[in-house]
Amino acid sequence: MSCVLSSMRLPHTKIGRFLSFFLMIWLFVGFFLFSHTLLLKTKIQRQQIQIIEKALNSYLKQNNSFTGSHFSLQSSLPREIDFIRLIKDKEQLLITENTHMEFTGLVDLAHSAHGAWVDISHPEKNGNWLLISKELTNEGVVQAGKDDSSTGVSIYRETVASSYWIFLFSLLPCFGISLYFTHLTRAPLHTLEKAIKHALEQKSLILSPNNTPENEDLTPLYQLLEHIFYQNRQLIVEMQSSLDNVAHDLRTPITRLRGVAEYALQSDEKNPQLYRSALSDCLEESERVMSMLRIMMSVAEAESGTMRLEKQAVDVMETLEDVVGLYQYVAEEEQITVDCAGKKGILISADQTRISQVWANLLDNAIKYEQKSGTITINAEKKEDQAVIRFCDKGMGISDTEINRIWDRLYRGDRSRTKQGLGLGLNYVKAVVEAHGGKVLVTSKIREGSCFEVRLPLQSSGSGKKTKITN
């Protein structure tokens, strides 16, 4: 088993690649020589057959082969023919000037025997003879033969021997060419390896000093790797920032929970109400931690495309009014007016619980950053095949440097640090809206306020309640 695995991995090694190139080139040379030899053999045989056939036709024109039932010969055989065999019924006439010719098997040779380089004694085997057969006008058959061992066969054998030696001596050139190709294929990888090593040592996001590799074919690869470098660097920065935010946001409820629990344990008072209050505070703080973790899990599900959505027909205005009613007390405490306008009957296919959480996050965010005695405007309308919902406030606004980062998980702007929050609300909003096939936009100016716009597809005809996993 280990031998098999080793042989399978061999082509992926340097030696394996070299052997692959070498065998491929050497076998190509062998295939070329073999093909050339076969083509040459066919060409020689065709030429020799044409020569003997031309000589036979010329001979037959000069001689009247049959006169009644007698053979008539008026000239000697041409030098291109070793024998001529005339056959009519059971009579045969053999004409030859070759005194060394063996006649074994010639008498029994088939009348229609025809071909190049056959054995007269054993026609099914290869030999040195060229044979042609031709029917005569007097119902006779004439056969002509030529021993080709000293001409065509000799040339062919010399060619085969030459090809064999060329194939053997091609080992060295193939070896050198394989080394060159192996080096050629490895050169870009060596260049890329040096560039990556240099970038890692210099902690740079650019692989090539001039940003243009010597091999232009590697330019797309360099760009992809630089993009990966940049993404990894950004991921590390965001992870560090996220960990800092999580540590900061979890420290307060956990510290308070621990403090309340220690106070209750160290208290000597036998007052059930004290312990009940301590447990209540512990539950409250643990619920804050659990809420944060639940939101993070929901965002992760939405971003990975595995969030389960219980879709049904949802009236946008009804859900907005329900959320506004829930936050009415909070808004009154901050002396903020919430103005919700729009027509009922704007139906979308959505998970009512999830979409209500989106409205709640956007409204909570608006109340949190609205000025005292300010007004928050919520508007819902149809626009082509979409439902457009806007949450507008006149609060502190968002800077241009932060507006593209407010959707990041656990990100909180500098001015929002004074407000209580986890930095997950807008990230959750974006994830849920996109899971519903919509998108969320924001426009904002410093000290003039912000406007969040949610666009969701309207309910299509025939869509009913169903459970759906996004993606």
Secondary structure as the mmCIF struct_conf table of DSSP 4:
data_model
#
loop_
_struct_conf.conf_type_id
_struct_conf.id
_struct_conf.beg_label_comp_id
_struct_conf.beg_label_asym_id
_struct_conf.beg_label_seq_id
_struct_conf.end_label_comp_id
_struct_conf.end_label_asym_id
_struct_conf.end_label_seq_id
HELX_RH_AL_P HELX_RH_AL_P1 SER A 2 ARG A 9
HELX_RH_3T_P HELX_RH_3T_P1 LEU A 10 HIS A 12
BEND BEND1 THR A 13 THR A 13
HELX_RH_AL_P HELX_RH_AL_P2 LYS A 14 GLN A 62
BEND BEND2 ASN A 63 ASN A 63
STRN STRN1 PHE A 66 THR A 67
TURN_TY1_P TURN_TY1_P1 GLY A 68 SER A 69
STRN STRN2 HIS A 70 PHE A 71
BEND BEND3 SER A 75 SER A 75
HELX_LH_PP_P HELX_LH_PP_P1 SER A 76 PRO A 78
TURN_TY1_P TURN_TY1_P2 ARG A 79 GLU A 80
BEND BEND4 ASP A 82 ASP A 82
STRN STRN3 PHE A 83 LYS A 88
TURN_TY1_P TURN_TY1_P3 ASP A 89 LYS A 90
STRN STRN4 GLU A 91 THR A 96
TURN_TY1_P TURN_TY1_P4 THR A 99 HIS A 100
TURN_TY1_P TURN_TY1_P5 THR A 104 ASP A 108
BEND BEND5 LEU A 109 LEU A 109
TURN_TY1_P TURN_TY1_P6 HIS A 111 SER A 112
STRN STRN5 GLY A 115 VAL A 118
BEND BEND6 ILE A 120 HIS A 122
TURN_TY1_P TURN_TY1_P7 PRO A 123 GLU A 124
BEND BEND7 LYS A 125 LYS A 125
STRN STRN6 ASN A 126 GLU A 135
TURN_TY1_P TURN_TY1_P8 THR A 137 ASN A 138
BEND BEND8 GLU A 139 GLU A 139
STRN STRN7 VAL A 141 ASP A 147
TURN_TY1_P TURN_TY1_P9 SER A 149 THR A 151
HELX_RH_AL_P HELX_RH_AL_P3 GLY A 152 PHE A 169
TURN_TY1_P TURN_TY1_P10 SER A 170 SER A 170
HELX_RH_AL_P HELX_RH_AL_P4 LEU A 171 GLN A 202
TURN_TY1_P TURN_TY1_P11 LYS A 203 LYS A 203
BEND BEND9 LEU A 205 LEU A 205
BEND BEND10 LEU A 207 SER A 208
TURN_TY1_P TURN_TY1_P12 PRO A 209 ASN A 210
BEND BEND11 ASN A 211 THR A 212
BEND BEND12 GLU A 214 ASN A 215
HELX_RH_3T_P HELX_RH_3T_P2 GLU A 216 LEU A 218
HELX_RH_AL_P HELX_RH_AL_P5 THR A 219 GLN A 266
HELX_RH_AL_P HELX_RH_AL_P6 PRO A 272 SER A 304
TURN_TY1_P TURN_TY1_P13 GLY A 305 GLY A 305
STRN STRN8 ARG A 308 ASP A 315
HELX_RH_AL_P HELX_RH_AL_P7 VAL A 316 LEU A 326
TURN_TY1_P TURN_TY1_P14 TYR A 327 TYR A 327
HELX_RH_AL_P HELX_RH_AL_P8 GLN A 328 GLU A 333
TURN_TY1_P TURN_TY1_P15 GLU A 334 GLN A 335
STRN STRN9 THR A 337 GLY A 342
TURN_TY1_P TURN_TY1_P16 LYS A 344 GLY A 345
STRN STRN10 LEU A 347 ASP A 351
HELX_RH_AL_P HELX_RH_AL_P9 GLN A 352 TYR A 369
BEND BEND13 GLU A 370 GLU A 370
HELX_LH_PP_P HELX_LH_PP_P2 GLN A 371 GLN A 371
TURN_TY1_P TURN_TY1_P17 LYS A 372 SER A 373
STRN STRN11 THR A 375 LYS A 383
TURN_TY1_P TURN_TY1_P18 GLU A 384 ASP A 385
STRN STRN12 GLN A 386 CYS A 392
BEND BEND14 GLY A 395 MET A 396
TURN_TY1_P TURN_TY1_P19 ASP A 400 TRP A 407
BEND BEND15 ASP A 408 ASP A 408
TURN_TY1_P TURN_TY1_P20 ARG A 409 LEU A 410
HELX_RH_3T_P HELX_RH_3T_P3 ASP A 414 SER A 416
TURN_TY1_P TURN_TY1_P21 ARG A 417 THR A 418
BEND BEND16 LYS A 419 LYS A 419
BEND BEND17 GLY A 423 GLY A 423
HELX_RH_AL_P HELX_RH_AL_P10 GLY A 425 ALA A 435
TURN_TY1_P TURN_TY1_P22 HIS A 436 GLY A 437
STRN STRN13 LYS A 439 LYS A 445
TURN_TY1_P TURN_TY1_P23 ILE A 446 GLU A 448
STRN STRN14 GLY A 449 PRO A 457
STRN STRN15 LEU A 458 LEU A 458
HELX_LH_PP_P HELX_LH_PP_P3 GLN A 459 SER A 460
TURN_TY1_P TURN_TY1_P24 SER A 461 GLY A 462
STRN STRN16 LYS A 466 ILE A 469
#
